[in-house]
Amino acid sequence: MMAESGVSATEQEGGRRDPKPRSARRRAREFALQAIYAWLVQSDHGQIGAIEAHVRDDPQFAQADAAWFALIWQGVTQKAEGLREAFDPYLDRPVVELSPVEHAILLIGSFELTYQLDVPYRVAINESVELAKSFGGTDGFKFVNGVLDKLAPTVRAAEVNRGSARR
């Protein structure tokens, strides 16, 4: 909340300001990552409802775009096999050897690239890279970027070609 002076209450109390406030969509992607991670590491994939309920119970979930979370969550869990088939040719190792975090991020990024055409392909890739920087291993973001950058021309050829022509 901003005080009349334009300084947030956190700053007035001596706290630090987040240099890049996260959008509701970014928060939704973060919660989707948590849910998909849990779904991937559980042997019983029938727990989809319980996983979703657990994530939605987080007090911070109110700051997320709930509809965007639901779209990603449902889309990834329903289309996971096809998404894996789409990005598999660009992996340097079998899917089973991916860390669950990288696997979940690639599913999210592939879902957005393939099914959410209103999200520019560069935004979909960048958001996945940011998730990998925040939650993945040291160089996981480079791996995610490389895979999704190779996938983009196959699922968004016209958009990628327009972007290349402008350069």
C-alpha positions, 0 to 999 in steps of 0.5 A: 500500500502506498502512503501519501508520500508515494513511499510504500508502508514497507519502505517507511518501516525500513523494509526493502522494496521488491525491485520488480513487483511480480504480476498476478500472472507471474504469481499464477505461474509460480503456483502452477509450478508448485502444483505441477512439481507436486504432481510430477513427484507423486506416484499417484497422479489421481491426487490432482484435486488435493494438490490444487486445493493445497496450492489454493490454500496458500495465503499468498494465492490471493495475489495470483491470477486464479483463472490463469493458474487454473488454465495452466494447471488443467492444461498441463495435467491434461496435455502433459504427454503431448507437451513432452512429445513436443519438447523431447526432440530438443532435450539433451537427455531423456525426460525421466532424467530432467529435474522435476523443476525443469520438467515442470517449467518446460511443461508450463512453457510448452503449454503457453507456446502451444495453446496460449497464442495470446501470449507472445512467444518471447513472453512465454519463453521469458516467463519460463526462464524467470521461473527457472532462475527463481526455482531451478538449478544454477544453470537450469534457466539456460537449459529451459531457454534453449529448449523452448527457443528451439520449440517456438519455431515449430509451434509458432512459426509465423510469429517467430518468422515475423520477429526474425524479419524485424531484426 
